[in-house]
Each structure stands twice: as structure tokens, then as C-alpha cells.
């Protein structure tokens, strides 16, 4: 009986194999006759209507939005020179990236001349912004930059790109009509054959489905196990391997979440940016193994000091750490900052090349305020970074706190030496 069932199963599988083989051969023959033409039409339709237009619009948006906005802000001193450098450089790289991608798409011979012309004009416009970037790098004041010249460059490249976008859209419509004509005729031929194949496969699949049901429960168990493994992997991806603190990726997630929550209920929010004083000199003097030990020691101090579930500690990169506190007022934030400074110093990690103390010390930029709807999401980070800079300029081994980030109301308090 089992032998007979085995023969039946083999016959069904053989019939399925023959059916699929014949179907594939037939589809292959039909596809061979039409694939080249369909390929060109699909390529023209897709790349002519979606990708190039999107890329050109991204370039336009970058000129109008990112680059122009950055120069306006720099001219009005709304952003720092370093931020200006970063934003200008990132915007230029973005334009070059999208233009290279656009040029890589299929182009007809009669299109190449204008594309080459646009490339030259983009290069010329980019050269103008690179000059502005270089002037900013050289420390020149962008206040006197000519807005008329800026708008002239942007308007010029705007008109050129708009013409190219209009052309791409027109070609997309033309290619789409050609494609639909070819597609409809091919669809009818292929559709009839595929319907026959699908019906045959459905009949056979009904019998195969019964065996699949037997594996369903086992697959559910495996899926649950995979979910647990993925959860563990996710936790690993949020953790710094050296210090076991949260990493920069997790900081981006938590910072956005907690800032929105604080703004919603108008509660205190505190952000500290910490940096080990003269850490490069420490690494040069004692080696990277001891440098790793110093990083772990600072991480331990932060973990031992900040134990509430609402206290978040991060290693942002290198010797830089971040602390995000919620529902913590100014006095409590100051006390914690002082305790962190004292605790790091009291670990008495010898640092012979430090200019402020015989032991490893830290500097802290601290911002504490009540979040409201007007609080910009980047304000805490940029303000804390500035306070950290002031702490270093003031001699290190201390912290500087800002309690009003709009008026730059700051208090400077030294972490007293042991």
C-alpha cells in the first residue's frame, strides 16, 4: 500500500515537473521574442519618469533649500562657522551624488549634449558655493556675501534644471505610451497561457497544501525563536562594546523620544556632554589599553552615579560621553555634574601629561531647562557642546551649565580638586 502511494506521489510530482517544464519553456520562448523590447521600454519608463526626475528635484531642492538657507543663516550668525562648513559640504556632496546617479542612467545620443551642458553649469554653480565654503573655512565673515550674486547663481541653475526636468517628464509620457501599446499586445498572449498554467498549478497545490499544514506549527515555533534572537541582536546593536553603555544610535532614538515627551508635559530636561581632559595625551603616554581602561572607568562612574530608570548614559564616540536626564531640576543637575567630576578624579587614574591635575579629569557641558513647544530639537545638543567648549577654555576639570538656552544665561562652576 505504501509502495502504491509512493508511486502515486512520484507520478504527481513527475506530472508537476513536466507541466512546469513545458510552461517554462513556452514562457521562455515567448519571453525571448519580447524581452529585449520590453526591457528597453521598462527601462525608459522607469528611469525616464521616476528616478531621474526625483534626482533632479533633489538637486534643485538642495540648491534652494540646504545651500541657500545655510548661507542665509551664516550671514545672519544663526549658525556657527563649523556648522556652516558641515552643512555646505554635505549639500555639495549630495548634489554630486545625485548628479552622478542621474548621468549613469540610459541616455540617447541626442540627449548627451544638453546633459553635458548641464553638468558644466552644475560644476560652475558648485564652484561658487565651494568658494563660499573655502572663505568660511579661512575664517572670513560671510555677513558681506552678496545675496544678489547668490540668488543669480541659484536662479540660473534652477532654470537649467527645470528645462531638463520638463524634458524628462515629456520623454516619460512618450515612452509610457509606447510601452502600453507593446504591453497590451504581449499581455493578451501571455495571459491566456498563464491562466492555464495557474489553474493546473492550483489543482496540484491543493494536495501539496495538506503537507504544508503539517509544517505550520513548527514554523510558528521557529518564528517565535527568531523574534527572541532578533530582540537580543537589537539590544546588542544599541550597546557600545567597550563600555557597555548605550551607543550613539540608541542616543538618537532616546533623545528624540524623551525630548518630545518633555515638551508635551513641559517638564525639566537635562543634557550633559562629557569629555575626558587631554585624552589624546593620555593615550600617547600610556597606550590604548590603558586608554580603554580610562574610558571604562568613566563609564563605571556614570553608571554608579546615574541609577534612575529615567537617567540615560551614552558613549557618543571616542572619549565623548552623553547623559540625558528627565524630570531633573537645575539644582539636582548641578549636584550630579559635580559628583561625576569628583568621582572621576577620585578614582586617581594617574595622568602625568595632564595640565590640570595629576589624575584623569573630565569637562562637562551642561544644559538644563524646562522643555516647551519652542524648544528646537538641536538646541540642547548644540548648547551643551558650546558649554563643553567653554569648560575646556576655562581650564578643564569643571563644568559649565546653561539654564536658558535662548538667552545664553550660563553659570560656571569648577569641579574642585581633591
Residue pairs with C-beta under 8 A, 6 or more apart in sequence:
12 204
12 207
15 204
16 201
16 204
19 197
19 200
19 201
19 204
20 201
23 193
23 197
26 193
27 190
27 193
27 194
30 189
30 190
30 193
34 182
34 186
37 182
38 182
38 183
38 186
41 175
41 178
41 179
41 182
41 183
42 179
43 106
44 106
44 171
44 172
44 175
44 178
44 179
45 172
45 175
45 176
45 179
47 105
47 106
48 168
48 171
48 172
48 175
49 168
49 169
49 172
49 173
49 175
49 176
51 101
51 102
51 105
52 102
52 105
52 168
53 165
53 168
53 169
53 172
55 98
55 99
55 101
55 102
56 98
56 102
56 161
56 164
56 165
56 168
57 165
58 94
58 98
59 95
59 98
59 99
59 102
59 122
59 161
60 158
60 161
60 162
60 165
62 91
62 94
62 95
62 98
63 95
63 125
63 154
63 157
63 158
64 154
64 158
66 87
66 90
66 91
66 94
67 88
67 91
67 92
67 129
67 154
68 150
68 151
68 154
70 79
70 84
70 87
70 88
70 91
71 84
71 88
71 132
71 142
71 145
71 150
72 78
73 79
73 84
74 81
74 84
74 136
74 142
75 142
75 143
75 145
75 147
77 143
79 87
80 382
81 136
81 139
83 382
84 136
84 142
85 133
85 136
85 137
88 129
88 132
88 133
88 136
89 133
91 129
92 126
92 129
92 130
92 133
95 122
95 126
96 126
99 119
99 122
103 115
103 119
107 115
111 167
114 164
114 167
115 164
117 160
118 160
118 161
118 164
121 156
121 157
121 160
122 157
125 153
125 154
125 156
125 157
128 149
128 153
129 153
132 142
132 145
135 142
136 142
237 249
238 246
238 247
238 249
238 250
238 253
239 245
239 246
239 247
239 250
240 246
240 247
240 314
240 315
242 292
242 295
242 296
242 315
243 295
243 296
243 299
243 315
244 299
245 299
245 302
245 303
245 313
245 314
245 315
245 321
246 254
246 312
246 313
246 314
246 315
247 314
247 315
248 314
248 315
248 316
248 317
250 314
251 312
251 314
251 316
251 322
251 324
254 312
254 314
254 324
255 271
255 324
255 381
256 377
258 269
258 312
258 324
258 326
259 269
259 371
259 375
259 377
259 380
261 267
261 326
262 268
262 269
262 326
262 371
263 371
263 372
263 373
263 375
266 370
266 371
266 372
267 326
267 327
267 370
267 371
268 325
268 326
268 327
268 328
268 329
268 330
268 368
268 369
268 370
268 371
269 324
269 325
269 326
269 368
269 369
269 370
269 371
269 380
270 323
270 324
270 325
270 326
270 328
270 333
270 366
270 367
270 368
271 322
271 323
271 324
271 325
271 366
271 367
271 380
271 381
271 384
272 322
272 323
272 324
272 325
272 333
272 337
272 340
272 364
272 365
272 366
272 367
272 384
272 399
273 316
273 320
273 321
273 322
273 364
273 365
273 366
273 381
273 384
273 385
273 387
273 388
274 298
274 302
274 320
274 321
274 322
274 323
274 340
274 362
274 363
274 364
274 365
274 388
275 319
275 320
275 321
275 362
275 363
275 364
275 388
275 392
276 282
276 294
276 295
276 298
276 319
276 360
276 361
276 362
277 351
277 354
277 356
277 357
277 360
277 361
277 362
277 363
277 392
277 396
277 397
278 351
278 353
278 354
278 355
278 356
278 396
279 291
279 294
279 318
279 319
281 351
281 353
281 354
282 290
282 291
282 294
282 351
282 353
282 354
282 360
283 290
283 291
284 353
285 351
285 352
285 353
293 349
294 349
294 360
295 315
295 319
297 344
297 347
297 349
297 360
298 321
298 344
298 360
298 362
299 313
299 315
299 321
301 340
301 343
301 344
301 347
302 313
302 321
302 323
302 340
303 313
304 343
305 336
305 339
305 340
305 343
306 313
306 323
306 325
306 336
310 325
310 326
310 327
311 323
311 324
311 325
312 323
312 324
312 325
313 321
313 322
313 323
314 321
314 322
314 323
314 324
315 321
315 322
316 322
323 336
323 340
325 333
325 336
328 336
328 368
329 368
330 368
330 401
330 403
333 366
333 368
333 401
334 366
334 368
334 401
334 413
337 364
337 366
337 399
337 401
338 399
338 413
338 415
340 362
340 364
341 361
341 362
341 364
341 397
341 398
341 399
341 415
342 415
342 416
342 418
344 360
344 361
344 362
345 357
345 359
345 360
345 361
345 397
345 415
345 417
345 418
346 418
347 359
347 360
348 359
348 418
349 359
349 360
350 358
350 359
350 360
351 357
351 358
351 359
351 360
351 361
352 358
354 360
354 361
355 396
356 395
356 396
356 397
357 397
357 417
359 418
361 396
361 397
361 415
362 397
362 415
363 388
363 391
363 392
363 396
363 397
363 398
363 399
364 387
364 388
364 391
364 398
364 399
364 400
364 415
365 383
365 384
365 385
365 386
365 387
365 388
365 389
365 390
365 391
365 399
365 400
366 384
366 387
366 399
366 400
366 401
366 402
367 380
367 383
367 384
367 387
367 401
367 402
367 403
367 405
368 401
368 402
368 403
369 375
369 380
369 402
369 403
369 404
369 405
375 405
379 405
380 405
383 402
383 405
384 402
386 402
387 399
387 400
387 401
387 402
387 410
388 400
390 400
390 410
390 412
391 398
391 399
391 400
391 412
394 400
394 412
394 414
395 414
397 414
397 415
397 417
398 412
398 413
398 414
398 415
399 413
399 415
400 410
400 411
400 412
400 413
401 410
401 411
401 412
401 413
402 408
402 409
402 410
402 411
403 409
403 410
403 411
